[in-house]
């Protein structure tokens, strides 16, 4: 052990170990999907940080671990952004430097039971704060939130309906901290055991008492997945052919993937007429996605557009949250050089201003989103509040076809469905496409990246409101309050330590006339 500690004395070696430890949680995400790994994956990283000899080293360990986590989480960007992927990972990884300081403050040395009890609340809250900051669209959005690893675990999905993916992240980190205490701080195991028991109790209580979605009717929704096709005209023709297979299948809505139409339909009325003809033949409205320069506004938009048997219905949603570097370059005057080292956006796309709920017919209301917007839990929550019966994500991950990205993206739909109590359709051009019920369970077959088909799903509709939709991101607010209260307590303790102790009382001086036995005489 001493030999290993001596080996870690090298800053570069220690940073490398921290980066490798930080990368471990990625194994819990798709495609490996070792969901159980999430509950212990942070243990090596936390053990390393708590052993940091200085505060500065703890911050570096947090930063290095965050760098490893972000690089592993987004490794599939390397073929497109090249060296800039490392720059992004280093910038986002810096968010974990303060978390490293929290770990050292709470767990360094032989912490008391009070410090351990605080760590079980403060460290998960600190992690939530990091996820909150990096969830900002400009920093890449909430892709890779730790709670997302539990997308296929039914009890966890039930918890998501109460506190969203934030609650899952909080509990996963808390369990990791408890395991660290059990392993490394044997003198204070009681708080750790209490944390594990409390987590199990909360999960059991939610399983028993949380409201379940009320399902009654069903709708038939078809997903058209054309596969990898070169050229906008060729893709349109294949989508047209696949859609014609749906004639006579009594579908209520047909969904094409992101960028399924590469031309503005106002400039290409011939394409609009062909889609309308498909709608008449199949007896269903078709939700397409147009990625093109608009005729009525300057700039390029990605828009979900509903087409009926008579043509454009007028329902349109313009994508609001754009992918940094993929669809626009933040601070292009400073970072525009990214286009020279990778496949960054040559021209910034324009964004929409508001979410839209579309009336498909016969009382069915759908809420469309485009691409990585499905990673944002607030967007699906607001669509549900606005009356959406079915959530729809139109995506295209063909650029990352042979990576973990398609599976990771599709898994997010399960969480969004469970959080809102609404079924969700994840329709892509090239896979992975999937449909999930209001409880987050998969409906029908999953269409992998090899599938070229038009698949019909019987989607059960659900009613009612989940606690998460009703109360919003209460987990985030609670985590921030915990951090503020802890920081205030630390400040008070610091003042007490710095305050000088009162000087001992000095006995009065005696004169030569005073008697020791009878003062004053």
C-alpha positions, 0 to 999 in steps of 0.5 A, spaced: 500 500 500 505 504 501 508 503 495 502 504 491 501 511 495 509 513 493 507 511 486 501 516 486 506 521 489 507 523 481 502 528 479 501 526 472 500 518 475 495 521 480 491 525 475 491 519 470 488 514 475 483 519 477 481 520 469 481 512 469 477 512 475 472 517 473 471 513 466 468 507 470 461 510 471 460 510 463 460 502 463 453 503 467 450 507 460 448 503 454 451 500 450 454 496 456 448 497 460 451 494 466 446 499 470 448 495 477 455 498 476 453 505 477 452 504 485 459 502 486 462 506 480 464 512 483 467 508 489 475 508 486 474 516 484 472 518 491 477 513 495 482 517 491 480 524 492 479 523 500 486 521 500 489 527 497 494 530 501 492 538 499 486 541 498 489 543 491 490 536 489 483 534 491 481 539 486 485 536 481 483 529 482 476 532 482 477 535 475 481 529 472 476 524 474 471 529 471 475 529 465 475 522 464 468 521 465 466 526 460 471 524 455 468 516 456 461 519 456 462 523 449 468 518 446 463 517 440 465 524 438 472 523 437 471 521 429 468 528 428 470 533 433 477 530 433 482 534 438 476 538 440 473 533 444 479 533 449 478 540 450 470 540 451 472 534 456 477 538 460 472 544 460 466 540 463 471 536 467 473 542 471 466 542 474 468 537 478 473 540 481 469 543 487 466 536 488 473 534 489 474 539 495 467 537 498 469 530 498 476 531 502 472 536 507 467 530 508 471 524 508 478 525 509 482 522 514 478 519 520 471 523 519 466 523 525 459 520 524 457 527 524 461 528 518 459 522 514 452 523 515 453 530 512 457 527 506 451 522 505 447 529 503 452 534 501 456 529 496 450 527 492 447 534 492 454 537 490 453 532 484 446 534 482 449 541 482 454 539 477 449 536 473 445 542 473 450 547 471 452 542 465 445 541 463 445 548 460 444 547 453 450 551 451 455 546 455 452 540 451 446 539 455 444 533 460 447 528 456 450 522 461 446 524 467 448 519 472 441 517 474 440 515 466 443 509 467 437 506 471 433 507 465 431 499 465 430 498 472 423 498 474 423 501 481 428 506 479 423 508 473 417 509 479 422 513 483 423 518 476 416 519 476 416 522 483 423 526 483 425 525 475 432 523 473 435 528 479 432 523 484 435 517 481 442 521 481 442 523 488 440 516 490 446 513 486 451 518 489 449 517 496 449 509 495 456 510 492 458 514 498 455 509 503 460 504 500 466 508 501 464 509 508 463 501 509 470 500 505 474 505 508 471 508 515 470 502 519 469 506 525 463 509 523 459 504 519 452 506 522 451 512 518 452 508 512 448 502 513 442 507 515 443 510 508 443 504 505 437 502 509 433 509 508 434 508 500 431 501 500 425 504 504 424 510 500 424 505 494 419 501 497 415 506 499 415 509 492 413 502 489 407 501 494 404 508 494 406 512 488 401 513 483 401 509 477 399 511 470 391 510 468 391 507 461 385 506 457 385 507 450 390 505 445 393 509 438 397 506 433 403 509 431 408 508 425 415 509 425 419 509 418 426 508 419 429 508 412 436 507 414 443 510 412 441 513 405 446 518 401 442 524 398 436 528 400 432 525 394 434 518 395 432 518 402 425 521 401 424 516 396 425 510 400 421 514 406 415 514 401 416 507 399 416 504 406 410 509 408 406 505 402 407 499 406 402 502 412 396 502 407 391 498 410 394 498 417 389 502 420 394 507 423 393 514 427 399 517 426 406 516 422 412 519 424 419 520 420 425 521 423 430 528 424 432 531 417 427 526 414 426 532 409 432 536 406 428 541 403 423 547 405 416 544 403 414 551 401 419 552 396 418 544 394 410 544 393 411 537 389 414 534 395 408 537 400 403 534 395 407 527 395 407 527 403 399 529 402 398 523 397 401 518 402 397 521 408 390 520 404 393 513 402 394 511 409 389 514 412 394 518 417 397 524 418 404 524 417 409 528 422 416 529 418 422 533 420 425 539 415 432 541 415 432 546 410 433 554 409 426 557 410 422 561 405 419 565 410 425 567 415 432 567 414 436 562 416 436 554 417 431 551 421 430 544 424 422 543 424 417 538 426 411 539 421 405 535 420 402 534 414 395 531 412 391 529 406 390 536 404 397 538 405 400 542 410 396 543 416 399 549 419 402 545 425 410 546 426 415 546 431 422 549 430 427 546 434 429 550 440 435 547 443 441 546 438 447 542 439 453 546 440 458 545 435 454 540 431 448 545 429 451 552 432 458 554 434 458 558 441 462 564 441 463 563 434 468 569 433 473 565 439 471 558 437 470 558 430 477 554 429 473 548 431 470 547 423 478 546 421 479 540 426 472 537 425 465 536 423 463 542 426 457 547 424 459 551 418 453 555 419 449 556 425 442 554 425 436 558 428 432 556 434 425 556 435 421 560 441 416 556 444 414 548 444 408 546 441 402 541 442 399 538 435 392 536 434 393 530 430 385 528 430 380 524 434 382 528 440 390 525 440 395 531 442 402 530 441 408 534 443 414 533 438 422 534 440 428 534 435 434 530 437 438 531 443 432 535 446 429 529 449 435 529 454 432 535 457 427 533 462 423 540 463 421 540 456 417 533 456 414 536 463 412 542 460 409 538 454 405 534 458 403 540 462 400 543 456 396 537 454 400 532 450 398 525 450 404 522 446 411 525 447 415 524 440 422 525 439 425 525 432 432 524 431 438 522 427 444 519 429 447 516 423 453 520 424 455 516 430 452 509 427 457 504 430 458 507 437 454 507 443 450 514 441 444 511 438 443 506 444 444 512 449 439 516 446 434 511 445 434 510 453 433 517 454 425 516 452 424 511 457 426 516 463 422 521 459 416 517 459 416 514 466 417 522 469 411 524 465 406 518 465 406 519 458 408 514 452 414 516 448 416 515 441 423 515 439 423 515 431 430 515 428 432 515 421 438 510 422 436 507 429 435 506 434 428 507 434 423 505 440 417 506 443 416 506 451 409 506 455 407 511 460 411 507 466 417 507 461 417 499 459 418 498 452 412 497 447 413 493 441 420 491 438 426 495 438 429 497 431 436 497 431 441 500 427 441 495 421 433 495 421 430 498 414 422 498 416 416 501 417 413 499 424 407 499 427 406 500 435 400 499 439 401 505 444 397 505 450 395 512 452 395 514 459 392 519 464 393 523 470 399 527 473 405 524 476 408 527 482 414 530 478 410 533 473 406 536 479 412 539 483 417 539 478 425 539 480 424 539 487 430 534 488 434 540 485 432 545 489 433 540 495 440 539 493 441 546 493 438 548 500 443 542 503 449 545 500 447 552 502 445 550 509 452 546 509 456 552 507 453 556 512 454 551 518 461 551 515 462 558 516 459 558 523 464 553 525 470 557 522 468 563 525 468 559 532 475 556 531 478 563 529 475 567 534 480 568 540 479 565 547 478 570 552 484 572 556 484 569 564 482 574 569 488 577 572 487 578 580 488 585 582 495 588 584 496 588 592 499 594 595 505 594 601 499 596 606 495 590 604 495 584 608 494 577 604 489 575 609 485 581 610 486 585 603 485 593 604 488 593 610 
